Amino acid sequence: MPIVAPSLLSANYINLQADCDMLNASEADWYHLDVMDGRFVPNISFGPMIIEFFRKATTKVCDVHLMIEEPEKYAEAFQKAGADILTVHYEACTHLHRNIQQIKGLGMKAGIALNPHTPVSLLKDVLADIDMVCLMSVNPGFGGQAFIPQTLNKIKELRNMIDEKGLKVEIEIDGGVTLANAKSIVDAGANVLVAGNTVFKAPNPTEMISLLKKI
Ligand SMILES: O=C(CO)[C@@H](O)[C@H](O)COP(=O)(O)O
């Protein structure tokens, strides 16, 4: 069964408590929390203060995806806010290994996200040091975009790299995940499905989460 991580970017911010209550009572495994700075991506979302709210609202894993420049400046703030997994972008880190050391040193799990154009082979020398790879299956910044099909080949290549080394690294797919493509994503070798619009715009979000769990 895949790990299902609804992306709160698509939640209703006028009544967040209701969406948190729904997620908490659902089969969702993680909260996926997208932090955007208006520099690394052309959108601005929220920061540690809001993550702290989510931390208090749930006992589920808080999976924090930093779409920001200079993530090292903020890693400690996100740890204090309650992040369990902290994912930084390969493209935003000049000293990626140092970023990983920092995140792990702060007691969080470390994830690396790759934009659609970034090859998975670039992770060869850090794969053993990380807990998760987040493959962006849309260009980051906005919910509700269409899944980029080439991602399936990237998943297969990454799955081979991980299995060849005998590692336990989660493969998370982020962007455009639907009930129609979720099975092909999992069959290709991914085990974490992020879903924003598919969950929060569904007539019955709780049922949609259960359907994604069962694909
Ligand atoms: O990080 C991002 C977008 O940059 C994602 O987490 C989206 O929030 C996913 O939304 P959907 O494509 O599932 O609607």
The ligand as a Tripos MOL2 file, in Angstrom:
@<TRIPOS>MOLECULE
LIG
   14    13     1     0     0
SMALL
NO_CHARGES

@<TRIPOS>ATOM
      1 O1          4.6180   20.9790   -4.4880 O.2       1 LIG1
      2 C1          3.6070   21.0420   -5.1000 C.2       1 LIG1
      3 C2          3.4280   22.0590   -6.1550 C.3       1 LIG1
      4 O2          4.6030   22.7590   -6.2720 O.3       1 LIG1
      5 C3          2.5780   20.0270   -4.8580 C.3       1 LIG1
      6 O3          2.6890   19.4600   -3.5700 O.3       1 LIG1
      7 C4          1.1770   20.3620   -5.1610 C.3       1 LIG1
      8 O4          0.5180   20.9020   -4.0440 O.3       1 LIG1
      9 C5          0.4780   19.1360   -5.6050 C.3       1 LIG1
     10 O5         -0.7990   19.4870   -5.9780 O.3       1 LIG1
     11 P1         -1.6100   18.6400   -7.0150 P.3       1 LIG1
     12 O6         -0.8540   18.6510   -8.3050 O.co2     1 LIG1
     13 O7         -1.7130   17.2410   -6.4380 O.co2     1 LIG1
     14 O8         -2.9250   19.3410   -7.0970 O.co2     1 LIG1
@<TRIPOS>BOND
     1     1     2 2
     2     2     3 1
     3     2     5 1
     4     3     4 1
     5     5     6 1
     6     5     7 1
     7     7     8 1
     8     7     9 1
     9     9    10 1
    10    10    11 1
    11    11    12 2
    12    11    13 1
    13    11    14 1
@<TRIPOS>SUBSTRUCTURE
     1 LIG1         1 GROUP 0 **** ****
